[in-house]
């Protein structure tokens, strides 16, 4: 990845995190974190990997809110990040943290000494 793409990716990640924090209510959507952003080489599109924390109904609501407010969030990104084209955003749930926590829990259970010894 080129240095420019890397810088744009980090800038989008930071700005999207701030916009989502400011625009979407935590009591409705739970906590939404922007884990990563994948930007196309032509900067026309970006896939936003989000982590959703909260109750199950909040997680469902969060993804719905992100999808419904995609154009507005995209517009706010366009105002705060100066690029020739504002990338078209696509939100994807990133479950890597949850998978990592499950693996760590399994490893802890394997390492736990049994009473049979």
C-alpha positions as CSV (number, residue, x, y, z in Angstrom):
1,X,0.0,0.0,0.0
2,X,1.3,3.4,-0.9
3,X,2.1,6.0,1.7
4,X,-0.7,8.3,0.4
5,X,-3.3,5.5,0.7
6,X,-2.1,4.7,4.2
7,X,-2.4,8.3,5.2
8,X,-5.9,8.6,3.7
9,X,-7.0,5.3,5.4
10,X,-5.8,6.6,8.8
11,X,-7.5,10.0,8.3
12,X,-10.8,8.4,7.3
13,X,-10.6,6.0,10.2
14,X,-10.1,8.8,12.7
15,X,-12.7,11.1,11.2
16,X,-15.3,8.3,10.8
17,X,-14.8,7.4,14.5
18,X,-15.4,10.9,15.5
19,X,-18.5,11.4,13.3
20,X,-20.1,8.2,14.4
21,X,-19.4,9.0,18.0
22,X,-21.0,12.4,17.6
23,X,-24.0,11.5,15.3
24,X,-25.3,8.1,16.6
25,X,-26.7,7.9,20.1
26,X,-25.0,5.4,22.4
27,X,-28.3,4.5,24.2
28,X,-29.8,3.4,20.9
29,X,-26.9,1.9,19.0
30,X,-24.5,0.9,21.8
31,X,-20.9,1.6,21.4
32,X,-19.6,1.6,17.8
33,X,-15.8,1.6,17.1
34,X,-14.1,2.0,13.8
35,X,-11.6,-0.8,13.7
36,X,-10.2,-0.3,10.2
37,X,-10.9,1.2,6.8
38,X,-10.0,-0.4,3.5
39,X,-9.7,2.2,0.7
40,X,-9.7,1.3,-3.0
41,X,-6.7,2.4,-5.0
42,X,-8.7,5.1,-6.8
43,X,-10.1,6.4,-3.5
44,X,-13.7,6.0,-4.9
45,X,-14.9,3.5,-2.2
46,X,-14.0,2.6,1.3
47,X,-15.1,-0.4,3.4
48,X,-15.4,0.6,7.1
49,X,-14.9,-2.3,9.6
50,X,-16.9,-1.5,12.7
51,X,-17.0,-3.2,16.1
52,X,-20.4,-3.2,17.8
53,X,-20.6,-3.4,21.6
54,X,-23.8,-3.6,23.6
55,X,-26.9,-5.7,23.8
56,X,-28.0,-7.8,20.8
57,X,-30.8,-5.5,19.9
58,X,-28.5,-2.5,20.1
59,X,-26.0,-4.2,17.7
60,X,-28.8,-4.8,15.2
61,X,-30.0,-1.2,15.6
62,X,-26.4,0.1,15.2
63,X,-25.9,-1.6,11.8
64,X,-29.3,-0.3,10.6
65,X,-28.5,3.2,11.8
66,X,-25.1,3.1,10.0
67,X,-26.7,1.9,6.7
68,X,-29.6,4.4,6.9
69,X,-27.3,7.3,7.7
70,X,-24.5,6.3,5.2
71,X,-25.1,9.2,2.9
72,X,-25.2,11.8,5.7
73,X,-22.0,10.3,7.3
74,X,-20.4,10.3,3.8
75,X,-21.3,14.0,3.4
76,X,-19.8,14.9,6.8
77,X,-16.6,13.0,5.9
78,X,-16.5,15.0,2.6
79,X,-16.7,18.3,4.6
80,X,-14.0,17.3,7.0
81,X,-11.6,15.4,4.8
82,X,-10.4,17.3,1.7
83,X,-10.1,14.8,-1.2
84,X,-10.9,15.1,-4.9
85,X,-13.7,12.5,-4.4
86,X,-15.4,11.5,-1.2
87,X,-15.2,7.7,-1.0
88,X,-18.5,5.8,-1.1
89,X,-18.7,4.1,2.3
90,X,-19.8,0.5,3.0
91,X,-20.1,-0.6,6.6
92,X,-19.1,-4.2,7.6
93,X,-19.3,-5.7,11.1
94,X,-15.8,-6.7,12.2
95,X,-16.0,-9.6,14.6
96,X,-12.2,-10.2,14.9
97,X,-12.1,-8.9,18.5
98,X,-14.9,-11.2,19.6
99,X,-13.2,-14.1,17.8
100,X,-9.9,-13.2,19.5
101,X,-11.6,-13.1,22.9
102,X,-13.1,-16.6,22.3
103,X,-9.7,-18.0,21.4
104,X,-8.1,-16.5,24.5
105,X,-10.9,-17.9,26.7
106,X,-10.4,-21.4,25.1
107,X,-6.6,-21.2,25.7
108,X,-7.2,-20.2,29.3
109,X,-9.5,-23.2,29.8
110,X,-6.9,-25.5,28.2
111,X,-4.1,-24.2,30.4
112,X,-6.2,-24.3,33.6
113,X,-5.0,-27.2,35.8
114,X,-7.5,-29.9,36.5
115,X,-8.3,-31.2,40.0
116,X,-7.6,-34.7,38.9
117,X,-3.8,-34.3,39.0
